[in-house]
Amino acid sequence: MKEYDYLVVGAGLFGAVFARQAVDAGKRCLVVDKRNHIGGNIYCEVVDGIHVHQYGAHIFHTDNKEIWDYVNHFVSFNRYTNSPLANYKGTLYNLPFNMNTFNKLWGVNTPQEAKAKIEEQRSEYAHIQTPANLEEQALTLCGKDIYQKLIKGYTEKQWGRPATELPAFIIKRLPFRFVYDNNYFNDEYQGIPKGGYNKLVESLLEGAELRLDTNYFSARGELDLLADKVLFTGCIDEYYDFCFGHLEYRSLRFEHERLEIDNYQGNAVVNYCESGVPYTRVIEHKHFEFGKQPYTVITREYPSVFTPGDEPYYPVNDEKNMNLLKKYEELMNGSLNTLFGGRLAQYAYLDMDDTVETALKLAKKELKN
């Protein structure tokens, strides 16, 4: 009899949810993570009472009441509503594209005026029947003003290449909202855990044994012998020793700064859309939890080229990488004693509610016996 029923590789949200369900089912779980903290990319570091999202802004949102009730079972959420701003050469615009945005861009006041202006701008590119790249796709959807001010620079920084070299499918559609509402998400439920995301993950992991600063690949043989089954939440290509090649990612770099002022930008998230500004956004963390501290902490977020050893953030879901993924998925499907899940194992950009939902589904299927 082995020491554990499950070895969970990765103490992020997916691994923590699975471990919670397994422990509740009476299973013995060992959770390992190469980092020195739990939570993966939703980890928050407390800086003088401010919960700093160390790996970028994370806002929990969902239209699934079952998922909302599940996470609220472990921690209460506040009423934070995501309403980011876009800064283009010093002028601030509301996101998502709504009547406040259109009023600032063109001085229009009614939905009819805004729709007419968008159609006028789109008509200039009516000759583009089949967009060959992201730039053409965006111009046919929104016209030049929105594209040049709010899409082009931000997107090119995010992906590290000109919009004319990016595939059109990245922007399949652009949501226009003809109401004066700056709520970025349409989901019914939205908020930030009171006390930060660490409280959520700590509660999920309660009852499981935890080993941090533990690189699975450095002790794989030894760790695998400890449990009957493995749940792997890391990079799928690394698990198979890159036998078909490396999947491509974009990475991020974060620059945190504590400031001796009580309010830096008046909003949790401000995107910087012009190409001359090297970062894509500035996060002011205290606004996620309505902080009243006489100081603040901001984070500048810089997109970067992914190289081995960097943290992978955004999968490059082009045809080449998706074909490569299919090869790895064939190996995954043939695995008897290893389960896979999470954004890295699935090579997908997953919202947190999707992560929780897929982890619960996997646990239900796995633990039904």
C-alpha positions as CSV (number, residue, x, y, z in Angstrom):
1,M,0.0,0.0,0.0
2,K,1.5,3.4,-1.0
3,E,1.7,6.3,1.3
4,Y,-0.8,8.5,-0.7
5,D,-3.7,7.9,-3.0
6,Y,-2.9,11.0,-5.0
7,L,0.2,13.0,-5.7
8,V,-0.9,16.5,-6.9
9,V,1.7,18.3,-8.8
10,G,1.0,22.0,-8.5
11,A,-0.6,23.9,-5.6
12,G,-2.5,26.3,-7.9
13,L,-6.3,26.6,-8.1
14,F,-6.9,23.4,-10.1
15,G,-4.7,21.2,-7.9
16,A,-6.1,22.7,-4.7
17,V,-9.8,22.1,-5.8
18,F,-9.0,18.5,-6.7
19,A,-7.1,17.9,-3.5
20,R,-10.1,19.3,-1.5
21,Q,-12.5,16.9,-3.2
22,A,-10.1,14.0,-2.7
23,V,-9.5,14.7,1.0
24,D,-13.3,15.1,1.5
25,A,-13.7,11.6,-0.1
26,G,-11.3,10.1,2.4
27,K,-8.2,10.0,0.1
28,R,-4.7,10.8,1.2
29,C,-3.1,13.6,-0.9
30,L,0.4,14.9,-1.2
31,V,0.6,18.3,-3.0
32,V,3.9,19.5,-4.2
33,D,4.9,22.8,-5.9
34,K,8.2,24.1,-7.1
35,R,7.5,27.6,-5.8
36,N,7.8,28.6,-2.2
37,H,4.1,29.5,-1.9
38,I,0.7,28.0,-2.6
39,G,-1.9,29.4,-5.0
40,G,0.1,29.4,-8.3
41,N,-0.6,32.6,-10.2
42,I,-3.4,33.7,-7.9
43,Y,-1.0,34.0,-4.9
44,C,-1.2,37.3,-3.0
45,E,1.7,38.7,-1.0
46,V,0.7,40.9,1.9
47,V,2.5,44.2,1.9
48,D,1.5,46.4,4.9
49,G,-2.0,45.1,4.8
50,I,-2.5,45.3,1.1
51,H,-3.0,42.0,-0.7
52,V,-0.7,42.3,-3.8
53,H,-1.6,40.1,-6.7
54,Q,1.9,38.9,-7.5
55,Y,1.2,37.5,-10.9
56,G,-1.3,40.0,-12.3
57,A,-4.8,41.0,-11.6
58,H,-7.3,38.2,-10.8
59,I,-11.0,38.9,-10.5
60,F,-13.3,36.0,-9.8
61,H,-16.4,36.1,-12.0
62,T,-18.9,33.5,-13.1
63,D,-22.5,33.0,-14.2
64,N,-22.5,29.6,-12.6
65,K,-24.2,29.7,-9.2
66,E,-22.9,26.3,-8.3
67,I,-19.3,27.4,-8.8
68,W,-20.0,30.7,-7.0
69,D,-21.5,28.8,-4.0
70,Y,-18.6,26.4,-4.0
71,V,-15.9,29.0,-3.6
72,N,-18.0,31.0,-1.1
73,H,-18.1,28.0,1.0
74,F,-14.4,28.5,1.8
75,V,-14.2,32.3,1.9
76,S,-16.5,35.2,1.6
77,F,-16.2,37.5,-1.5
78,N,-16.6,41.3,-1.6
79,R,-18.6,43.2,-4.1
80,Y,-15.6,44.4,-6.3
81,T,-16.7,45.1,-9.9
82,N,-14.0,45.1,-12.6
83,S,-14.1,48.4,-14.5
84,P,-10.7,48.9,-16.1
85,L,-9.6,52.1,-17.9
86,A,-7.5,52.5,-21.0
87,N,-4.9,55.2,-21.2
88,Y,-4.0,56.4,-24.6
89,K,-1.5,59.3,-24.7
90,G,-2.8,60.7,-21.4
91,T,-6.5,60.4,-22.2
92,L,-8.6,57.9,-20.3
93,Y,-11.3,55.7,-21.9
94,N,-13.7,53.3,-20.3
95,L,-13.5,49.6,-20.9
96,P,-15.3,47.5,-22.2
97,F,-16.3,49.6,-25.2
98,N,-19.5,51.3,-24.1
99,M,-21.4,54.6,-24.3
100,N,-18.9,56.2,-22.0
101,T,-16.1,55.2,-24.4
102,F,-18.0,56.4,-27.5
103,N,-18.8,59.7,-25.8
104,K,-15.2,60.3,-25.0
105,L,-14.0,59.3,-28.5
106,W,-16.6,61.1,-30.6
107,G,-18.8,63.2,-28.4
108,V,-21.9,61.1,-29.2
109,N,-24.6,60.9,-26.5
110,T,-27.1,58.3,-27.7
111,P,-26.8,54.6,-28.8
112,Q,-28.1,55.6,-32.2
113,E,-25.4,58.1,-32.7
114,A,-22.7,55.7,-31.5
115,K,-23.9,52.9,-33.8
116,A,-23.9,55.3,-36.8
117,K,-20.4,56.4,-36.0
118,I,-19.1,52.8,-35.7
119,E,-20.8,51.9,-39.0
120,E,-19.3,54.9,-40.7
121,Q,-15.8,53.9,-39.6
122,R,-16.3,50.3,-40.5
123,S,-17.5,51.2,-44.0
124,E,-14.1,52.5,-44.9
125,Y,-12.9,48.9,-44.8
126,A,-15.9,47.2,-46.4
127,H,-13.6,46.1,-49.3
128,I,-11.8,43.7,-46.9
129,Q,-13.9,40.6,-47.4
130,T,-11.6,38.0,-45.8
131,P,-9.3,39.6,-43.2
132,A,-5.8,38.3,-43.6
133,N,-4.5,39.4,-40.1
134,L,-5.6,40.9,-36.8
135,E,-5.3,44.4,-38.1
136,E,-7.7,43.9,-41.0
137,Q,-10.0,41.9,-38.7
138,A,-10.2,44.7,-36.1
139,L,-10.6,47.5,-38.7
140,T,-13.6,45.7,-40.3
141,L,-15.1,45.2,-36.8
142,C,-14.6,48.7,-35.3
143,G,-12.9,51.1,-37.7
144,K,-9.8,53.1,-37.3
145,D,-10.4,55.2,-34.1
146,I,-11.0,52.3,-31.7
147,Y,-8.4,50.2,-33.4
148,Q,-5.6,52.7,-33.4
149,K,-6.2,54.1,-29.9
150,L,-7.4,51.1,-27.9
151,I,-6.4,47.9,-29.7
152,K,-3.3,48.2,-31.8
153,G,-0.6,49.2,-29.4
154,Y,-1.8,47.1,-26.5
155,T,-2.2,44.0,-28.6
156,E,1.2,44.4,-30.3
157,K,2.9,44.7,-26.9
158,Q,0.9,41.7,-25.6
159,W,2.0,39.4,-28.4
160,G,5.4,40.9,-29.3
161,R,4.7,41.3,-33.0
162,P,2.9,43.7,-35.4
163,A,-0.8,43.3,-35.7
164,T,-0.3,42.7,-39.4
165,E,1.6,39.5,-38.4
166,L,-1.0,38.2,-35.9
167,P,-3.7,35.8,-37.1
168,A,-7.2,37.3,-37.5
169,F,-8.8,34.7,-35.3
170,I,-7.4,36.4,-32.1
171,I,-10.1,38.9,-32.4
172,K,-13.2,37.0,-33.5
173,R,-15.5,39.7,-32.4
174,L,-15.5,42.9,-30.4
175,P,-18.2,43.5,-27.8
176,F,-19.9,46.9,-28.1
177,R,-22.3,47.8,-25.3
178,F,-24.6,50.7,-26.0
179,V,-25.2,51.5,-22.4
180,Y,-23.4,53.7,-19.9
181,D,-22.1,50.7,-17.9
182,N,-18.4,50.1,-17.2
183,N,-18.8,46.6,-15.7
184,Y,-16.3,44.6,-17.7
185,F,-18.0,41.3,-17.1
186,N,-21.5,40.3,-17.9
187,D,-21.4,37.5,-15.3
188,E,-23.9,37.6,-12.5
189,Y,-21.4,36.9,-9.7
190,Q,-18.1,38.8,-9.3
191,G,-15.7,39.7,-6.5
192,I,-12.5,39.3,-4.7
193,P,-12.0,37.0,-1.7
194,K,-12.1,39.0,1.6
195,G,-8.6,38.7,2.9
196,G,-7.1,37.7,-0.5
197,Y,-6.9,34.6,-2.6
198,N,-4.5,32.9,-0.2
199,K,-7.4,32.3,2.2
200,L,-9.3,30.5,-0.5
201,V,-6.4,28.2,-1.4
202,E,-5.4,27.6,2.2
203,S,-8.9,26.4,2.9
204,L,-8.9,24.2,-0.2
205,L,-5.7,22.5,0.8
206,E,-6.6,21.9,4.4
207,G,-6.1,18.2,5.2
208,A,-3.6,17.5,2.4
209,E,0.1,17.2,3.0
210,L,2.0,20.1,1.3
211,R,5.6,20.3,0.2
212,L,6.8,23.6,-1.3
213,D,10.1,24.3,-3.0
214,T,9.8,20.8,-4.5
215,N,10.5,20.5,-8.2
216,Y,8.6,17.4,-9.4
217,F,11.0,16.8,-12.3
218,S,14.0,16.8,-10.0
219,A,12.6,14.0,-7.9
220,R,10.0,12.5,-10.3
221,G,10.9,8.8,-9.7
222,E,10.9,9.1,-6.0
223,L,7.7,11.1,-5.9
224,D,5.8,8.9,-8.3
225,L,6.4,5.9,-6.0
226,L,4.7,7.6,-3.1
227,A,1.2,7.6,-4.6
228,D,-1.2,5.4,-6.6
229,K,-2.0,8.2,-9.0
230,V,-0.6,11.5,-10.1
231,L,-2.5,14.7,-10.9
232,F,-0.2,16.8,-13.1
233,T,-1.0,20.5,-13.6
234,G,2.2,21.7,-15.1
235,C,3.3,22.1,-18.7
236,I,2.2,19.1,-20.8
237,D,5.1,19.3,-23.1
238,E,7.6,19.2,-20.2
239,Y,5.8,16.2,-18.7
240,Y,6.6,14.3,-21.8
241,D,10.2,15.7,-22.0
242,F,9.3,17.8,-25.1
243,C,9.3,14.7,-27.2
244,F,7.3,16.4,-30.0
245,G,8.8,19.8,-29.4
246,H,8.1,22.9,-27.3
247,L,4.7,24.5,-27.1
248,E,5.0,28.3,-27.4
249,Y,3.9,30.8,-24.8
250,R,4.0,34.5,-24.0
251,S,5.4,35.4,-20.6
252,L,5.0,38.4,-18.3
253,R,7.3,40.4,-16.0
254,F,6.0,42.3,-13.0
255,E,7.5,45.4,-11.4
256,H,6.0,46.0,-7.9
257,E,6.4,49.4,-6.2
258,R,5.2,50.7,-2.8
259,L,4.3,54.4,-2.9
260,E,4.0,56.8,0.1
261,I,0.7,58.2,-1.3
262,D,-2.8,56.9,-0.5
263,N,-4.1,56.7,-4.1
264,Y,-2.0,56.5,-7.3
265,Q,-4.5,56.1,-10.2
266,G,-8.0,55.8,-8.6
267,N,-8.7,52.5,-10.2
268,A,-7.5,48.9,-9.8
269,V,-6.5,48.4,-13.4
270,V,-5.4,50.9,-16.1
271,N,-4.3,49.6,-19.5
272,Y,-1.7,51.5,-21.4
273,C,-2.5,51.3,-25.1
274,E,0.1,53.3,-26.8
275,S,3.2,51.5,-28.1
276,G,5.6,54.0,-26.6
277,V,4.8,52.8,-23.1
278,P,6.5,49.5,-22.5
279,Y,4.1,48.0,-20.0
280,T,0.5,47.0,-20.8
281,R,-1.1,47.9,-17.6
282,V,-0.7,49.3,-14.1
283,I,-2.5,47.5,-11.2
284,E,-3.2,49.3,-7.9
285,H,-4.0,46.5,-5.6
286,K,-5.7,48.3,-2.7
287,H,-8.7,49.1,-4.9
288,F,-9.6,45.4,-5.2
289,E,-10.6,45.5,-1.5
290,F,-11.5,49.1,-1.1
291,G,-8.4,49.8,1.0
292,K,-8.0,52.9,3.1
293,Q,-4.3,52.7,3.8
294,P,-2.3,55.9,3.7
295,Y,0.1,54.3,1.2
296,T,-0.4,52.1,-1.9
297,V,1.3,49.4,-4.0
298,I,1.3,49.4,-7.8
299,T,2.4,46.8,-10.3
300,R,3.5,47.5,-13.8
301,E,3.0,44.5,-16.1
302,Y,5.4,43.9,-19.0
303,P,4.7,41.3,-21.7
304,S,7.9,39.4,-22.5
305,V,9.3,36.6,-24.7
306,F,9.0,33.2,-23.1
307,T,12.2,31.3,-22.7
308,P,12.7,28.0,-20.8
309,G,12.7,28.8,-17.1
310,D,10.2,31.7,-17.4
311,E,6.7,31.4,-16.2
312,P,4.3,30.5,-19.1
313,Y,1.2,32.7,-19.1
314,Y,-0.5,32.9,-22.5
315,P,-0.5,29.9,-24.9
316,V,0.1,30.8,-28.5
317,N,-2.9,29.0,-29.9
318,D,-2.0,29.1,-33.6
319,E,-2.3,26.2,-36.0
320,K,1.3,25.0,-35.4
321,N,0.9,24.8,-31.6
322,M,-2.6,23.3,-31.7
323,N,-1.3,20.5,-34.0
324,L,1.5,19.9,-31.6
325,L,-0.9,19.8,-28.7
326,K,-2.9,17.1,-30.4
327,K,0.1,14.8,-30.3
328,Y,0.6,15.4,-26.6
329,E,-3.1,14.9,-26.0
330,E,-2.9,11.4,-27.6
331,L,-0.2,10.5,-25.0
332,M,-2.4,12.0,-22.2
333,N,-5.4,10.0,-23.2
334,G,-3.3,6.8,-23.1
335,S,-2.1,7.4,-19.6
336,L,-3.5,5.0,-16.9
337,N,-2.1,6.4,-13.6
338,T,-1.7,10.1,-14.4
339,L,-4.5,12.7,-14.6
340,F,-4.0,16.0,-16.2
341,G,-5.7,19.4,-15.7
342,G,-5.2,23.1,-15.4
343,R,-4.2,25.9,-17.8
344,L,-0.7,24.5,-18.4
345,A,-1.6,20.8,-18.8
346,Q,-4.6,21.8,-21.1
347,Y,-2.5,24.5,-22.9
348,A,-5.4,26.9,-22.5
349,Y,-6.1,30.3,-21.0
350,L,-8.7,29.5,-18.4
351,D,-10.8,31.8,-16.2
352,M,-10.8,30.9,-12.6
353,D,-14.4,29.7,-12.6
354,D,-13.6,27.4,-15.6
355,T,-10.6,26.1,-13.6
356,V,-12.8,25.3,-10.6
357,E,-15.5,23.7,-12.8
358,T,-13.1,21.5,-14.7
359,A,-11.3,20.4,-11.5
360,L,-14.6,19.5,-9.9
361,K,-15.7,17.5,-13.0
362,L,-12.4,15.6,-13.0
363,A,-12.6,14.9,-9.3
364,K,-16.3,13.7,-9.6
365,K,-15.3,11.3,-12.4
366,E,-12.2,10.1,-10.7
367,L,-13.6,9.7,-7.2
368,K,-17.0,8.2,-8.1
369,N,-15.8,4.8,-7.1
